Amino acid sequence: MTAVKTFVCLANSRKNAGRCVAGMVGKGPGQWIRPVSARPNGEVSAHERQYADRSDPRVLDIIAVPLLRPQAHSYQSENWLLDPKRYWEKTGRAEWDTLLTLEQRPKTLWINGHSTYHGSNNRVLTDQAHTLPDSLKLIRVDCVTLQVHTPGSAFGDRKKVVDAHFRHAGCTYILRLTDPEYEQTYLAKQEGTYNLSESFLTVSLGEPFEDYAYKLVAAIIERAKI
């Protein structure tokens, strides 16, 4: 039986050949919802997430999504199986004040202490990740720096990526950016660093990969742009 859940969209991020959409229900830090498909990694196709006018959901849209049942997967406890036969419906737009009511203030972004060469506190051992209760956080930071670089250049890989540098609760983080709008904008720029002002970040703990689950910045919401 289909249940319709209405939430503020806080991510529509790149994932495999599709997207990872997620948002929060209600006023005050509350229940996260991540609609997922029946595919092995749960990515959502353009057809599955579209409105009746064929447009794509945007971050800060208030969305009514038809869902079939909860489909928690280990630490990704927020997952719900979507109904692929029904359109999503936009019912409004959220503002900065709405985000202030949804803000979460975790002491850390899950478990810190494991970093890649170009990252900082950007991954969790899979065995530890499976003990975690959730995989999504909405945090507010005073500033964030985006770094456009080619981390694989020493090995002949000239593909550019965008990393987000920020501090939260006294800890430094360098996480890969998967927000498609910001990623596309900044990949078009020259390699370097670019400073953004006060922002909300949606941080996601991704699927396990080679013994680790990676922390990702799934969305950036700049106050200056709202």
C-alpha positions in Angstrom: 0.0 0.0 0.0 1.4 3.4 -1.0 1.9 6.0 1.7 2.6 9.7 0.8 5.4 11.4 2.8 5.9 15.1 2.6 9.4 16.5 3.3 11.7 19.4 2.6 14.2 18.3 -0.1 17.7 18.7 1.3 19.6 16.7 -1.3 19.3 15.7 -5.0 22.8 14.5 -5.4 24.8 12.5 -7.9 24.8 8.7 -7.4 25.9 6.2 -10.0 23.8 6.8 -13.1 21.0 8.4 -11.1 20.4 10.5 -8.0 20.2 10.3 -4.2 17.2 12.3 -3.0 16.7 13.0 0.7 14.8 15.3 2.9 13.4 15.9 6.4 9.8 15.6 7.6 8.1 18.1 9.9 9.2 21.1 12.0 12.3 20.8 14.2 15.0 18.2 13.6 13.0 15.2 12.7 12.6 12.2 10.5 14.8 11.9 7.4 13.4 10.2 4.3 15.6 8.9 1.5 13.4 7.5 -1.4 15.2 4.6 -3.1 14.6 2.5 -6.1 14.6 -1.3 -6.3 18.1 -1.3 -7.9 21.0 -2.8 -5.9 22.3 0.6 -4.9 19.0 2.3 -4.7 19.8 5.2 -7.1 16.7 7.1 -8.4 16.3 7.7 -12.1 15.0 10.9 -13.7 11.7 9.2 -14.6 11.2 8.0 -11.0 11.7 11.3 -9.3 10.0 13.7 -11.7 7.0 15.9 -11.2 3.9 15.7 -13.5 5.3 18.5 -15.6 8.5 16.4 -16.1 10.7 18.8 -14.1 13.2 17.7 -11.5 13.0 18.3 -7.8 15.2 21.0 -6.4 16.8 21.4 -3.0 14.4 23.3 -0.8 11.3 22.1 -2.7 8.6 20.7 -0.3 7.8 17.4 -1.9 5.0 14.8 -1.5 6.5 11.5 -2.5 4.5 8.2 -2.9 6.4 5.4 -1.0 5.7 1.7 -0.7 7.4 0.7 2.5 10.4 1.4 4.8 13.6 -0.2 3.4 16.3 0.4 5.9 19.7 -0.9 4.9 22.2 -1.1 7.7 23.2 2.4 8.7 21.1 3.9 5.9 18.0 3.7 8.1 16.3 6.5 6.3 15.6 4.5 3.1 12.0 4.1 1.8 11.2 2.2 -1.4 9.5 4.6 -3.8 6.5 3.9 -6.0 7.8 4.1 -9.5 4.4 4.4 -11.1 3.4 7.7 -9.5 4.6 11.3 -9.9 6.1 13.3 -7.1 4.3 16.6 -6.2 5.8 19.9 -5.3 3.7 21.5 -2.6 5.9 24.6 -1.7 9.3 26.0 -1.1 11.3 26.2 2.2 13.2 29.3 3.3 16.3 29.9 5.5 14.1 30.1 8.6 12.8 26.6 7.9 16.3 25.3 7.8 17.1 26.8 11.1 14.3 24.7 12.6 15.7 21.6 11.0 19.3 22.2 11.9 21.1 19.3 13.6 24.0 19.7 15.9 25.9 16.4 16.2 29.2 16.4 18.2 30.9 14.7 15.2 29.9 13.6 11.8 29.6 10.0 12.8 33.0 8.5 13.6 36.2 10.6 12.9 39.8 9.5 12.6 39.9 7.9 9.2 41.1 10.0 6.2 42.2 9.5 2.7 45.4 11.3 1.3 43.3 14.2 0.0 40.5 14.1 2.6 40.1 14.7 6.3 37.8 12.7 8.6 36.1 11.6 5.3 35.5 7.9 5.8 34.4 5.3 8.4 35.4 1.7 8.5 32.6 -0.5 7.2 32.5 -2.6 10.3 32.0 0.6 12.4 29.5 2.1 9.9 27.2 -0.9 10.4 26.8 0.0 14.1 25.6 3.6 13.3 21.9 4.5 13.5 21.7 6.9 10.6 23.5 8.2 7.4 22.2 11.8 7.0 22.9 15.1 8.8 22.0 18.7 8.2 24.5 21.0 9.7 25.2 24.8 9.5 28.7 26.1 9.0 30.0 29.7 9.0 31.9 29.2 5.8 33.0 26.4 3.4 35.9 26.4 0.9 35.5 24.4 -2.3 38.7 23.0 -3.8 38.8 22.2 -7.5 41.7 19.8 -8.2 43.0 16.7 -9.9 43.9 14.3 -7.1 44.9 11.5 -9.5 47.3 13.7 -11.6 50.4 11.9 -10.3 49.0 8.7 -11.9 47.9 10.2 -15.2 44.3 10.8 -14.2 43.4 14.4 -15.2 39.8 14.2 -14.0 38.9 17.2 -11.9 36.9 16.8 -8.7 35.5 19.2 -6.1 36.1 18.8 -2.4 34.4 20.8 0.4 36.6 22.0 3.3 34.9 23.1 6.5 34.9 23.0 10.3 32.1 21.7 12.5 32.1 21.3 16.2 35.8 22.0 16.4 36.7 19.3 13.8 38.1 19.8 10.3 36.5 17.9 7.4 37.5 17.6 3.7 34.7 15.7 1.9 33.9 15.0 -1.7 31.1 17.1 -3.2 28.2 15.3 -4.9 25.8 18.3 -5.2 25.4 18.3 -9.0 24.6 22.0 -9.3 27.7 23.2 -7.4 29.8 20.4 -8.9 29.0 21.4 -12.4 29.5 25.1 -11.7 32.9 24.7 -10.0 34.3 22.0 -12.4 33.9 24.6 -15.1 36.4 26.8 -13.2 40.2 26.7 -13.0 41.8 24.6 -10.4 42.0 26.4 -7.1 40.0 27.3 -4.0 36.7 29.2 -3.7 35.2 30.5 -0.5 31.5 30.4 0.3 29.9 32.2 3.2 27.4 30.8 5.8 25.7 27.6 4.5 23.8 24.6 5.4 25.4 21.3 4.3 23.6 18.0 3.9 26.2 15.3 4.7 25.6 11.7 3.7 27.3 8.5 4.6 27.5 6.6 1.3 27.4 3.0 0.3 30.4 0.8 1.5 33.4 0.8 -0.9 36.6 -1.2 -0.3 36.2 -1.5 3.5 35.0 2.0 4.0 31.8 4.1 3.9 32.6 7.7 2.7 31.1 10.9 4.0 29.9 13.1 1.2 28.6 16.7 0.9 25.3 15.9 -0.9 24.0 19.5 -0.9 25.2 23.1 -0.2 22.6 25.7 0.7 24.1 29.1 0.8 22.3 31.7 2.8 23.4 34.4 0.3 21.5 32.6 -2.4 18.2 32.2 -0.6 
